[in-house]
């Protein structure tokens, strides 16, 4: 069973001060970005810097002030920013109500 699980697995590790994009699931996107079309909403937000590693598979991020989501994310929700070119990205909007 482990053989089949490891076929699609990718090792991801980040260093402090690495820039990463943050992926939010569709149900969390509705609380962040109130859009009717979830298919058209942004998949990744950011780029944000890694502040520190928390445990084996979690990282604390620098998020803009005013965002009311937890700053620690699992490694599977992060994507490393490659290159130094600027690409327009979607910033996390402020929360009105926190729904979980």
C-alpha positions in Angstrom: 0.0 0.0 0.0 2.8 2.4 0.8 4.2 1.9 -2.7 1.0 3.2 -4.3 0.7 6.1 -1.9 4.3 7.2 -2.5 3.9 7.4 -6.3 2.1 10.7 -6.2 3.9 12.1 -3.1 6.3 15.0 -3.4 8.7 16.1 -0.8 8.3 19.8 0.0 10.4 21.7 2.5 10.8 25.4 2.8 13.4 27.6 4.5 12.7 30.7 6.6 12.2 33.7 4.4 11.2 31.6 1.3 8.4 33.1 -0.6 5.4 30.8 -1.1 1.9 31.0 -2.5 -1.0 30.0 -0.3 -3.7 27.6 -1.6 -7.2 27.9 0.0 -9.9 25.2 -0.4 -13.2 26.4 -2.0 -15.1 26.4 1.2 -12.6 28.7 2.8 -12.4 30.9 -0.3 -16.1 31.8 0.2 -15.2 33.3 3.5 -12.2 35.1 2.1 -13.4 36.2 -1.3 -17.2 36.3 -1.6 -17.7 35.2 -5.2 -20.5 33.2 -6.6 -18.4 31.3 -9.1 -16.0 29.1 -7.2 -14.5 27.8 -10.4 -13.4 31.3 -11.4 -12.1 32.3 -8.0 -8.3 32.4 -7.4 -6.6 29.2 -6.4 -3.4 30.6 -4.9 -3.0 33.8 -2.9 0.2 35.6 -2.1 3.2 35.5 -2.2 4.0 35.4 1.5 7.2 34.8 3.4 7.8 31.8 5.7 8.4 33.0 9.3 9.2 29.6 10.9 8.7 25.9 10.7 6.1 24.6 13.1 6.5 20.8 13.7 7.4 18.5 10.8 4.8 19.6 8.1 3.5 23.1 9.1 4.8 26.6 8.4 3.9 30.0 9.9 3.4 32.7 7.3 3.4 36.5 7.2 -0.1 37.5 6.2 -1.4 41.1 5.8 -2.8 42.8 8.8 -6.5 42.4 9.1 -6.8 38.8 7.8 -8.5 36.7 10.4 -7.3 33.3 9.4 -4.7 31.2 11.3 -1.2 31.9 10.1 0.0 28.3 10.3 -0.5 26.1 7.2 0.2 22.5 6.2 2.9 22.0 3.6 0.4 20.7 1.1 -1.3 24.2 1.0 1.9 25.9 0.1 3.6 26.3 -3.3 7.1 27.7 -3.6 7.6 30.9 -5.6 10.2 30.4 -8.3 12.0 33.3 -9.8 12.1 36.9 -9.0 9.7 38.3 -11.6 6.6 40.0 -10.4 3.4 38.4 -11.3 0.1 40.0 -10.4 -1.5 37.9 -7.7 -4.7 38.1 -5.6 -4.2 39.4 -2.1 -6.3 38.0 0.8 -9.2 40.3 1.4 -10.4 41.2 4.9 -12.9 38.9 6.6 -16.4 40.1 7.6 -17.4 37.0 9.6 -15.3 33.9 10.3 -17.2 30.7 9.3 -15.8 27.3 10.0 
